Amino acid sequence: MSTALPRLSSARVDPLREIEILDEYGARRRILIPLERPLTIYVDKRELVTLMTLGAQPELLVLGYLLNQRLIESPAQIEAIQVDWEVGAAAVKTRAGLAEIEARTAQRVVTTGCGQGTVFGDVLSHIEAVRLPDARSARISQGGLQAILEVVRQQDSLHRRAGSVHGCALFEGATMLLFVEDVGRHNAIDTIAGWMALQRIAGADKVFYTTGRLTSEMVMKSAQMGVPIVVSRNGVTQMGHELATRLGMTLFGRAANRRFLCYTGFERFDAEPLPPPAPTAVQLVVGGAPELARSR
């Protein structure tokens, strides 16, 4: 098989648009909102799926989508990805076609969340083949987690300027390797997957961060990228929790500032527990005379 990387267009577009709004004070003013666009993917001239995206890095999004759907095993299977925003299309040309693509894409599942992701029905059946590093070689400390959260807190983002988007990031230690925002968290993680594949970056020693909730789709895609530790500002669904447990992944949720919940994979986590909060003084009135009591 060829080891050549695909030729990619460079079709980035402005992710924001300015509009006029009327606020609660009756004032008219200009604000920025995310500019959502449809991007239809064609593989060897066959229509595959339409993604709703900001279009910041569409070629990486398309490549990561094909990888995370297990439609390709390597970027080397792709000869070119050309995005044309005038027609809202991404033309993917493979080197030798995709085997059994009709059967493999016959069943689609529309997933939860912003932008409505799509997963082809047989993807989950292959998840048992994923092998992640054991807990001795892939770990995170509480201090390391806090360092990641601080980097995210200081990150300049479209969300701060316009809202209505999700952000995802890939970390090596406390170093942010890539930060991507899109209307759907599934688009952002696919873009990161595409970038990792092109850069030939392995996920075993990485941490994935997302602002979105940890659904089964997000957990599955993280696992397919080889990343065993996932951090979310949001929570986790039952299916996400169950899948991470089966795969031996470590999931953190409700992670912001210095707070977090570790849902699964405690064996990878070097906890440094904070002292419990001090009891607060509560004033009680007994028989007309105030008394101080300790709340527990």
N, C-alpha and C positions, 0 to 999 in steps of 0.2 A: 504494500500500500504506500502511496505517496506520502511524504512527510511535509510537503509544501503547504503553507498556510493560504487561506482563501484571500482573493482580492476583495477589498471592501471599498464601497463608496464612502463619502464623507458628507452626509446629508443632514447635518444638525440644523435645527430650526429654533427660533425664539420660543422658550417654554411659557412665556407670560404674555398677557394682553391687558391693556389698560381699559377700564370701563368707568362709567359714571354711576354713582349710587346715591341714594337718598337715605340719610341716617335718622336716628330716633329724635334728633333735634331739628329736623326739617332742613338740614344743610345738604347741599349737593357737593360732592367731592369726587376726585378720581382715585381709584385704587387699582391694584394689580390682581389678576386672577390667573390660575393655570390654564394653559391653552391645550385642551384635550383634542387629540386627532385620531382617526381610525387609520390603521396600517394593515393592509391585507397582504399576507405572505403567500407567495406562489413558489412552489418547489417544482422545478423543471416544467414550468408553465401550468402546473396543476394547482388550483386554489386550495389552500390548506386551512387557514383560519384568519380572522380579523382581530387584531389587538387594539385596545384603546390606550394611547400613550402620549406623553409629553413630547416625545421625539427628540430628546437630547442626544442619545447615542443609539439610534435605531439599528445599526448594523450589529452591534454587540448584543442588543436585545434579541434580535432574530436568531443569532448564533446560539446564545444561551438558551433560548426557548427550544430550539431543535435538540440541544444536548439534554436539557432537563426533561423533555418528553421522550427521551431515549430513541428518537428517530435517527440520530446519528451517534456514533461512539467517539468521534474525533473531528476537530475542525478540518483535518486533512481530507475528509470526504467531500468537502465543499470547495468548489472551484471559485465561486464568486457570490457576493451578496451586494446587490445594487438597489438602493432605495431612491424612489422618485416621489417627492411630496406633492408634486403637481397632480398626480393621479392617486396618491396615498397607497403606494404599493411597494413591496420589497420582493424583488426577483432573485430567487436562490437557484443557482446552477450547480448541480452536483457533478462529481467526476464520473460516477458509474451508476447513477440512479439510487433509489432507496428501496431495499427489498420489502415486498409485501406491504407497501405503504397504504394501499386501499384497505386491507384488512386491519392494519394496525391503527388506522385513524377512523375507523367506522363508528366507534362509540365515543361520544364526547361527554364530559362532565363539566358543567358550568360551576365554578367554585365560588366560595363566599368572598365578599369584600369589595373594596373600591376597584372599579374598572372591570369587574367580573372576569376572573381568569378562566382558562379552559385547560382541562387535563384530559388526555386521551385515556380510554378505559383500561388499557392493559398496563399502564405505568406502575400502578401499585403492586401488581403481581410480580414485578421484578425487584421490589425493594429488598427482599430477603437476600439478594445477591450482594448488597452493599456491605463492605467491610470497613469499619472505622478503627482507628488506633485504640489500643487499650488504655486504661486509666493511668498506667504508669508513665506513658509517653506523652499523653495529651491532658494537661491539667491547667487549672486557673486558680489563682489565690483571690482572696477577698480584696486585697490591695490592688491586684491586677484588674479586677472587675471595676473597682472604683475609678481607676485611672482611665479605663475605657469610657465610662460614663462622663467623666470630666471632659475628655476630648470631644465627645458628642455634644455636650452642653455648650461648648465654645464654637462649634462648627457653624459657619455661615450657611444659610440654607434658603431655598425657595419657600419653605414652609413659614419661616419668619417674615418673609416679604409678602406672601400671598395666601398661605394656608392651603388646605384641601389637597395635600400630597403626602405620600409616605416616603420615608428615607430608609435606606439600607447601607450598611458599611461592612467592609472586610478589614479585620485587624490582625496584625502580627505583634503580639505583646500589646503595648499601648500605642503602637504606630498604626495610624489609619492608612491603609493601602489604597482604598477606593471608596468614594461616597457617591451614591446614586439616589436621585429622587424621581418619582413617577406617580401617576394617578393611582396605580395599584402596586402594592408591595410585591406581588408576584412578578411584575415587570422589572422592578428594581433588582430583585434577586437574580432574575434571568440575565440581566445586563452584566451583573457581577460575574455570573457563571461564564458568560461569553468572554469577558476580559481575562478571567483566570485561564481559560483554555488557550487563548491566543498567546498569553504570556508564559504558558506552561508552568503555572503556579499550582502547587498541591495544597490541599486544604487541611491536612492532618494537624498542622501546628497553628492553625488560624482560628479566629473567633468571628462569628457572623453576628451583626447587630441589625435590628429592625425596629422601626417605630410601630409596626403593625402587630396584630395578634398572631400567635403561633398556632395556625391551623395545621391539619395534616399535610396540606400542600406545601406550606413553608418548611415544615420539618422534613418532608420527603426531599425537597429540592436541596436543602442544606446537606442532608446525608449524601445525596448523589454528587454534590460538590466535594465530598470528603471532609466536611467541616463538622467536628464532633461537639462543639460548644456553641450554643446560640443564646443571645441575649435580646430581650424585647422590652420596650417601654410599656407594652400592653400585656395582656394575659395569655392563657393557653386554652385551647378547646380540648374536650375529652378525647377526640381522635388524635389530635396533636400529641397529647400526653401519652396515650397508649402506644403510638408509633415510636416516639422517642424512647420509651421504656424498652420496647422490643429491640431497638437498635443500639441501646447503650449510650444514648446521647445525653448531654447535660443541658437542661433548659433553665434559663433565668427569665422571670417575668416581673412586671410591675417595677422595673428597674429604672430609677431616676434619683438624682442626687445621691444620697447614701442608703437608700432603701431598695430592697429587692426581695423576691421570693425564689428560692431554688426548688423547682418542681420535680426534676428527675436527675439522675446521674450524680448523686451526692459523692460518690467515690472519686470523682475527678476534681472535687472542690476542696481547696485548703481553706476552710473557714477560719475567720478571725473574729469571733462574735463580739459585737459591741456590748457594753454594759447595759443592763436593762434600764429603762427610764426611771428616774427617781419618782417616788409617790408625791402627789401634789396635795397641798393643804386645802381642805374643804371646810368652810364654816357651817356648823350646824346650830340651829336654834333649839335649845332644850329648855322648856319651862320659861321661855321669855329671855333666857340668858344665852348669849352666843358662846359656843365651844368650838374648838378646833379638832378635827378628826383627820385621820390619814386615809385617803382613798387607796384602794388596792386593786 
